[in-house]
Amino acid sequence: MSLGGGGGQQQLQQLAQELEQIDEQITALEEEVTALQTEKTEIDEAIEAIDTLETGATVQVPLGGGAYVRAEVQNIDEVIVEFGGGYAAERGQGDATETLESKKDTLDERIEEVRSDIAELETESEELEQQAQQMQQQQMQQQMQQQQQIQDDE
């Protein structure tokens, strides 16, 4: 009977490892959602800038490392927009906004996919936790029965 208990212990350890892996996956996916939402916020800020800036306006241009330089917008009708794969193209003001809105839609779709994946993992985690609890209860009952048999034998 101790073999069964040992096997149960091994199964519980395996469940605990699976639960830990699921938790790590959920954490990674939640971090991805946060990054995607940050990217969406940056796109919103870019759209607002494109819509409100005028030719001749002075802006701060980031150089990296927390350094900026002041620059004058030469022509707000010519906006360079990344459209994926490391490529960028010059777009008119309206087209630039449309391109950015399209990127936001793609981000929204990805956020929904990731949130769906998180929900599935949470469901799986809950099922494994219930399974682990049931196994623990069964082990406790077996131990109690073994103790009762030992007492009865004495």
C-alpha positions in Angstrom: 0.0 0.0 0.0 2.9 2.4 0.6 3.7 2.0 -3.1 0.3 3.4 -4.0 0.9 6.3 -1.6 4.3 7.0 -3.1 2.8 6.9 -6.6 0.2 9.3 -5.5 2.9 11.6 -4.1 4.7 11.5 -7.4 1.4 12.4 -9.3 0.9 15.3 -6.9 4.4 16.5 -7.6 3.8 16.2 -11.3 0.5 18.2 -11.0 2.4 20.9 -9.0 5.0 21.2 -11.7 2.3 21.5 -14.4 0.5 24.1 -12.3 3.8 26.0 -12.0 4.4 25.9 -15.8 0.8 27.1 -16.4 1.4 30.0 -14.0 4.6 30.9 -15.8 2.8 30.8 -19.1 0.0 33.0 -17.8 2.5 35.5 -16.4 4.3 35.7 -19.8 1.0 36.2 -21.6 -0.1 38.9 -19.2 3.2 40.7 -19.8 2.6 40.4 -23.6 -0.9 42.0 -23.1 0.7 44.8 -21.2 3.3 45.4 -23.9 0.6 45.3 -26.6 -1.5 47.8 -24.7 1.6 50.1 -24.3 2.1 49.9 -28.1 -1.5 50.8 -28.6 -1.1 53.9 -26.3 1.9 55.0 -28.3 0.0 54.6 -31.5 -2.9 56.7 -30.0 -0.3 59.4 -29.1 1.1 59.3 -32.6 -2.4 59.7 -34.2 -3.1 62.6 -31.9 0.2 64.3 -32.8 -0.5 63.8 -36.6 -4.0 65.2 -36.2 -3.0 68.2 -34.1 0.5 69.2 -35.4 0.8 71.8 -38.1 3.6 72.5 -40.6 6.1 74.8 -38.8 5.4 73.4 -35.3 8.3 72.7 -33.0 8.5 69.2 -31.6 11.0 67.3 -29.5 12.4 64.3 -31.3 13.8 61.4 -29.3 17.4 60.5 -30.1 17.5 57.5 -27.7 19.0 57.2 -24.3 16.6 59.8 -22.9 18.1 62.6 -25.2 15.9 64.8 -27.3 16.4 67.5 -29.9 14.0 70.3 -30.9 13.0 70.2 -34.5 10.6 72.0 -36.8 7.9 70.1 -38.7 8.7 70.9 -42.3 5.5 69.3 -43.8 2.9 67.6 -41.7 1.3 66.2 -44.9 4.4 63.9 -45.3 4.5 61.4 -42.4 6.8 58.3 -42.4 5.0 55.3 -40.9 6.3 51.9 -40.2 4.0 49.2 -41.6 5.7 46.1 -40.5 8.7 43.9 -41.2 11.0 46.7 -40.5 9.7 48.7 -43.4 8.4 52.3 -43.4 6.9 54.5 -46.1 5.9 58.1 -46.5 2.2 58.6 -46.2 -0.1 61.6 -46.4 -1.5 62.8 -43.1 -4.8 60.9 -43.6 -3.2 57.7 -44.9 -0.8 57.8 -42.0 -3.6 57.9 -39.5 -5.4 55.1 -41.3 -2.3 52.9 -41.3 -1.9 53.5 -37.5 -5.6 52.7 -36.9 -5.1 49.5 -38.8 -2.1 48.6 -36.6 -4.3 49.3 -33.6 -6.9 46.9 -34.9 -4.3 44.2 -35.4 -3.1 44.8 -31.8 -6.7 44.6 -30.5 -7.1 41.2 -32.3 -3.8 40.0 -30.8 -4.8 41.2 -27.3 -8.1 39.2 -27.6 -6.2 36.1 -28.7 -3.8 36.3 -25.8 -6.6 37.0 -23.3 -8.4 33.9 -24.7 -5.2 31.9 -24.2 -5.0 33.2 -20.6 -8.6 32.2 -19.9 -8.0 28.6 -21.3 -4.8 28.3 -19.2 -6.7 29.5 -16.1 -9.4 26.9 -16.7 -6.8 24.2 -17.1 -5.1 25.4 -13.9 -8.4 25.3 -11.9 -9.1 21.7 -13.2 -5.6 20.6 -12.2 -6.0 22.2 -8.7 -9.3 20.3 -8.2 -7.6 17.1 -9.3 -4.7 17.7 -6.9 -7.2 18.4 -4.0 -9.1 15.2 -4.8 -5.8 13.2 -4.8 -4.8 14.7 -1.5 -8.2 13.8 0.0 -7.9 10.2 -1.3 -4.4 9.9 0.1 -5.6 11.2 3.5 -8.5 8.7 3.4 -6.1 5.9 2.6 -3.8 6.9 5.4 -6.7 7.0 7.8 -7.8 3.5 6.6 -4.3 2.2 7.0 -4.1 3.6 10.5 -7.5 2.1 11.4 -6.4 -1.3 10.1 -3.2 -1.1 12.1 -5.2 -0.3 15.2 -7.7 -3.1 14.4 -4.9 -5.6 14.0 -3.4 -4.7 17.4 
